[in-house]
Amino acid sequence: MSEPVILASRSAARIGLLRAAGVEVVPVDAPVDEESVREGLKAEGVSTEDAATVLAELKARRGSDLAGPGPLVLGGDQILDLDGEWLEKPADRAAARAQLLRLRGREHRLVSAVVAFRNGARVWHHVEAARVWVRPFGEAFLDGYLDRAGDAVLGSVGAYQLEGLGAQLMARVEGDFFTILGLPLLPLLQFLRDQGVLRD
């Protein structure tokens, strides 16, 4: 490593993925009014991939403004697309339960984008989608799952974590594992190698 990377996010999942992969990451708060931006993009008919990229870019731009010249700043976003509807992270257990009941027995897409800024300019981006099929499950199972998973379900747009108990909710997944977790990690690592941030 020749330099730390700034992550314009406090996402525990993204921080964990980057650190586990050996990236020295410094998280910073880069507040963006995601809800209003997402609503505007949806009203304009923007694709899910473009919306995720726009939100990731706004975070990276904000982080770059805060960091000043020099550092490489990353912004990321993930959108759950259920037949054209974009679902949000649930606010509480009741919302998580309702969301999982909606996903039960159905397919949805998870679209994850990452954007890199340096010196106030976008220098790279990548967006990727994965498909997830949630299995049919009973409500007693769901309540037991929520009891065991606890507040961790509130940190995911799908109210599940595939790397943990959430795997029990799944019938099938298609696509990159890291994209499902919220960050297209492998293309990002190649970009960091190209930039000299990681050894090639």
C-alpha positions in Angstrom: 0.0 0.0 0.0 1.3 3.4 -0.9 -1.6 5.5 0.4 -4.8 5.1 2.3 -8.1 5.3 0.5 -11.0 7.5 1.8 -14.4 5.9 1.8 -17.2 8.5 1.7 -19.4 6.2 3.8 -19.8 4.7 7.2 -21.2 1.5 5.8 -19.9 -1.3 8.0 -20.2 -3.8 5.1 -18.1 -1.8 2.7 -15.5 -0.9 5.3 -15.3 -4.6 6.3 -15.0 -5.8 2.7 -12.2 -3.3 1.9 -10.2 -3.9 5.1 -10.5 -7.7 4.7 -9.1 -7.4 1.2 -6.1 -5.5 2.6 -7.1 -2.0 1.6 -6.2 0.7 4.1 -9.5 2.7 4.3 -10.4 5.8 6.2 -14.2 6.2 6.4 -15.6 9.8 6.5 -19.1 11.1 6.8 -20.2 12.5 3.4 -23.9 13.2 3.9 -26.2 13.1 0.9 -30.0 13.3 0.9 -30.3 9.9 -0.7 -34.0 9.6 -0.4 -34.9 12.8 -2.2 -32.2 12.1 -4.9 -33.5 8.6 -5.4 -37.1 9.8 -5.7 -36.1 12.4 -8.3 -34.2 9.8 -10.3 -37.1 7.4 -10.2 -39.5 10.1 -11.3 -37.2 10.8 -14.3 -37.2 7.2 -15.3 -33.5 6.6 -14.7 -32.4 3.0 -14.8 -31.4 1.3 -11.6 -27.8 1.0 -12.7 -27.6 4.8 -13.5 -29.3 5.7 -10.2 -26.9 3.7 -8.1 -24.0 5.3 -10.0 -25.4 8.8 -9.5 -25.8 8.2 -5.8 -22.3 6.7 -5.5 -20.9 9.7 -7.4 -22.6 12.2 -5.1 -21.1 10.5 -2.1 -17.6 10.4 -3.7 -17.8 14.0 -4.8 -18.9 15.1 -1.3 -16.1 13.1 0.2 -13.6 14.5 -2.2 -14.7 18.1 -1.4 -14.1 17.3 2.3 -10.8 15.6 1.8 -9.3 18.2 -0.5 -6.6 17.6 -3.1 -4.6 14.4 -3.2 -6.5 11.5 -1.7 -8.4 8.9 -3.7 -12.0 9.0 -2.5 -14.6 6.2 -3.0 -18.3 6.4 -2.9 -20.7 3.4 -3.1 -24.3 2.7 -3.4 -26.6 -0.3 -3.7 -30.3 -0.4 -4.8 -32.6 -3.4 -4.5 -34.8 -3.6 -7.6 -38.0 -5.6 -7.1 -39.9 -5.6 -10.4 -39.0 -1.9 -11.0 -39.6 -0.8 -7.4 -36.6 0.4 -5.4 -36.6 -0.8 -1.8 -34.9 1.0 1.1 -33.1 -0.3 4.2 -35.8 -1.1 6.7 -36.2 1.4 9.5 -37.1 -1.2 12.2 -37.9 -4.9 12.7 -41.5 -4.5 11.6 -40.4 -2.9 8.3 -37.8 -5.7 7.9 -40.4 -8.3 8.4 -42.8 -6.7 5.9 -40.0 -6.4 3.3 -39.0 -10.0 3.6 -42.6 -11.1 3.2 -42.7 -9.1 0.0 -39.5 -10.7 -1.2 -40.6 -14.3 -0.2 -40.8 -16.6 -3.2 -39.7 -13.9 -5.7 -36.7 -12.8 -7.7 -35.0 -9.4 -7.2 -31.9 -7.6 -8.4 -29.2 -6.0 -6.3 -27.3 -3.3 -8.2 -24.1 -2.0 -6.6 -22.0 0.9 -7.9 -18.7 2.4 -6.9 -17.2 5.7 -8.0 -13.7 7.0 -7.4 -12.8 10.7 -7.2 -9.5 12.5 -7.0 -8.9 16.2 -6.8 -12.6 16.9 -7.3 -13.0 14.9 -10.5 -14.4 11.4 -11.2 -11.6 9.1 -12.3 -13.3 5.7 -12.4 -16.6 4.0 -11.9 -18.1 0.5 -12.0 -21.6 -0.8 -11.6 -22.7 -4.4 -11.5 -26.0 -6.3 -10.9 -26.7 -9.7 -9.3 -30.0 -11.6 -9.2 -31.4 -13.2 -6.0 -34.2 -15.7 -5.6 -35.7 -15.7 -2.1 -37.2 -19.1 -1.2 -40.8 -19.6 0.1 -40.6 -19.7 3.9 -43.1 -19.8 6.7 -43.8 -16.9 9.0 -42.6 -18.8 12.1 -39.2 -19.3 10.4 -39.1 -15.6 9.5 -39.8 -14.6 13.1 -37.1 -16.9 14.3 -34.7 -15.5 11.7 -35.4 -11.9 12.8 -34.9 -12.9 16.5 -31.5 -14.4 15.7 -30.3 -11.8 13.2 -31.3 -8.8 15.4 -30.5 -5.3 14.3 -28.1 -6.5 11.6 -31.0 -6.8 9.2 -31.5 -3.0 9.4 -28.1 -2.4 7.7 -29.1 -4.2 4.4 -31.5 -3.1 1.7 -32.9 -6.6 1.6 -33.1 -7.0 5.3 -30.8 -10.0 5.0 -27.0 -10.7 5.0 -26.1 -13.4 2.5 -22.8 -14.0 4.3 -24.6 -14.9 7.5 -28.0 -16.2 8.5 -29.6 -14.6 5.5 -28.3 -17.5 3.4 -31.1 -19.6 4.9 -33.6 -17.3 3.1 -32.2 -18.0 -0.3 -33.2 -20.4 -3.1 -30.6 -19.2 -5.6 -28.2 -16.4 -6.4 -26.7 -15.4 -9.7 -23.9 -13.0 -10.0 -20.9 -11.7 -8.1 -20.9 -12.4 -4.3 -19.3 -9.1 -3.4 -21.8 -7.2 -5.5 -24.6 -8.8 -3.4 -22.8 -7.6 -0.3 -22.8 -4.0 -1.6 -19.5 -3.4 -3.4 -18.2 -4.8 -6.8 -14.9 -5.5 -5.0 -12.8 -7.3 -7.7 -13.0 -4.6 -10.4 -12.3 -2.0 -7.6 -9.2 -3.9 -6.5 -7.9 -4.0 -10.1 -8.5 -0.2 -10.3 -6.5 0.3 -7.0 -3.7 -1.8 -8.5 -3.7 0.3 -11.7 -3.5 3.4 -9.5 -0.5 2.1 -7.5 -2.6 2.0 -4.3 -2.2 -1.8 -4.1 0.8 -3.8 -5.3 0.4 -5.5 -8.7 
